[in-house]
Amino acid sequence: MLDFSKIKTIPIKRRKNKVKLIDLVKPENSKILMDSIELNELSDITTNAVIRNKQVIVMMGAHVIKTGMSLLIIDLMKKGIIKHIAMNGAGPIHDFELALIGETSEYVENTIEDGTFGMIEETGKILNEAVKEGAKNNFGYGYSIGKKISDLNLKNKEYSILYNAYKLDIPVTVHVAIGTDIIHQHPSCDGAAIGKTSYQDFRIFAESVSKLEEGVILNIGSAVILPEVFLKSLTIARNLGYKVKKITAANFDMNNHYRPRENVVTRPTSLGGRGFIIIGRHEHTIPTFHRLLVSGITKGKFKGE
């Protein structure tokens, strides 16, 4: 058995990063960058759901953050449009690093060669510490990291989805596959704490899904983990007798992958509702959808909390 306690870490200041705060799209700068009948229809349905106070859930892969879309997601939370966010395990890492140093996303093609890929001391130490504290207090994974960013009063916290969700009391659940995230490489990693907090988030997510009747769920850039988590959560809700039949579900991605298509768009809407497949780069689809939603909500005179 390898001795993980001997793993060598490096300070984050030594790492070169691809993404910086200047790359993030500001809400006032979002534009309609693509002509899409599907996006227009989806935005109208989502706007009506928001006005009627129905559930709107966003599941998102980490590339949403790495392509500079964080501030648009935060804006939709602040406007009361998004009521729940679900992430895979990579999402909080990039979100946290933006809050910590205003940069994220290393050059893997270089760092994998010398064994330094993901071996960042601060990221691993602080996030594992947050998860262990969360496990001790029966918190979920997402809440634990949002709280840690707040407690540390990180310099760039306003750019963090998790911090803003914590402040707004909006659940962000994190659904982890152990071994897939760089903080699992860190000597301080505690698998039991990850399991406990991520399982707590699974239960929180399932509760949100149980309220999805006539609501909207969007999967943005998660090809495997979140579509699977959603399908299981929907099964639990229906098994327990909750009415979750009429759902609007959409998948945003560059490719039409099997699991998002079947487990988000097709199977869950078989009893009613609508399914959408939005193909395009996040840099085009998300600003367009954000602008359409904000315009629709403004016309509908809906105001968030």
Beta strands, then each sheet from edge to edge (+ up, - down):
strand 1: 17-20
strand 2: 56-60
strand 3: 84-88
strand 4: 103-106
strand 5: 172-175
strand 6: 216-220
strand 7: 247-253
strand 8: 273-279
sheet 1: 1+ 4-
sheet 2: 5+ 3+ 2+ 6+ 7+ 8+
end
